[in-house]
Each structure stands twice: as structure tokens, then as C-alpha cells.
Amino acid sequence: MPRSRRPGRVRGSLLALALLAPVLLGTAPGGSGETISLSGKGPGQRLDVTLTQVVDPAPPAGPEPAGSDRLVATRFRLENTGTAGYQDSPAPAAHLLDSAGRRYTGDDVPTTAGPAFPETVDLDPGGTAEGFITFRIPADADPAAVQFALNTGLADDVGQWSLPLP
């Protein structure tokens, strides 16, 4: 069902696109739901990362979000394709970008969408893990993309998936 857009919202979307252009050009290739191979800062650090599901809004497993916020849960699959072990905290490694150019860092907020990653994921080469990363965003925010980078989000190699997923 098409949504009506107000002229200010279209201008905001165009501004967000202009702000995101450098980020988009610096990301690894990939689109919605695709697997993106990412390198970390250390030798032999490499993960294949796939965004497999987005639940928006995600019902909270505990108290409702404060104020006019809502939760968006994103499910990732991580596969260690490198030669070194991977030990990291996935939630702060993920970011959600909205159509206004705002950026939200992942959190461990529990939802009924599914199980979250543990606080720290430890994968030997060849190991895999799946889990949800949740974002707390304003109720009126329009999610545009999700990003993931190794080393708690500090690696130079950043994967990005467009939203909504097909």
C-alpha cells in the first residue's frame, strides 16, 4: 500500500541520500539480504555476514520502550571465513540508518522477534552464529539501511543492506 509523502519528507529523504552517499560508496558491495564478506583489523579476521530478517516493529520482551520510541529487530547470520578466531560484541557493531540520515547503534534489548546474540560471540574459523540485534528508534523514523562492521563496528570494511528487505 503506497504511503503519501509530504514535500518536507521528500526533501529530508533527498538530504539523507546526499549525506549517506559517502558511506554508501565506501561500503562493501551487497544489497538487501545478500551475504557480504567483511575483513577485520587483525590478520586473518574475515566474516561472511548476512542480514536475514527485519522485524519492524519488534514487540518488546519486557517493558515498553520509553516515550515515542519503537524497536526494530534485525537478524544476522555470521560465518567465520577467516583464518583467525572471531571474538566480538555484535550489537555495537551494527547501525541502523534512517531516511533523515540519523544513525542508531545496535542494542541487546530483548524482543519477542527471536533470540539475541550473546553479549560476546566467539567463533573459530568455520564457525557460525545467528541472532537478533535490536535498535531503539523514534516511532516516526523511516529505516533506510543497516550496517555491520567487525571489531565492535570499528573496522574499515563496512557492509550495508538496504531496507526494507525484499
Secondary structure, DSSP 8 states (H G I E B T S, - for coil): ------HHHHHHHHHHHHHHHHHHHTS-S--TT-EEEEE-SSTT-EEEEEEEEEESS--BSSS--STTEEEEEEEEEEEE-SSS-EEE-TGGGEEEEETTS-EEE-B---BTTS-B--SSEEE-TT-EEEEEEEEEEETT--EEEEEEETTTTTSS-EEEEESS--
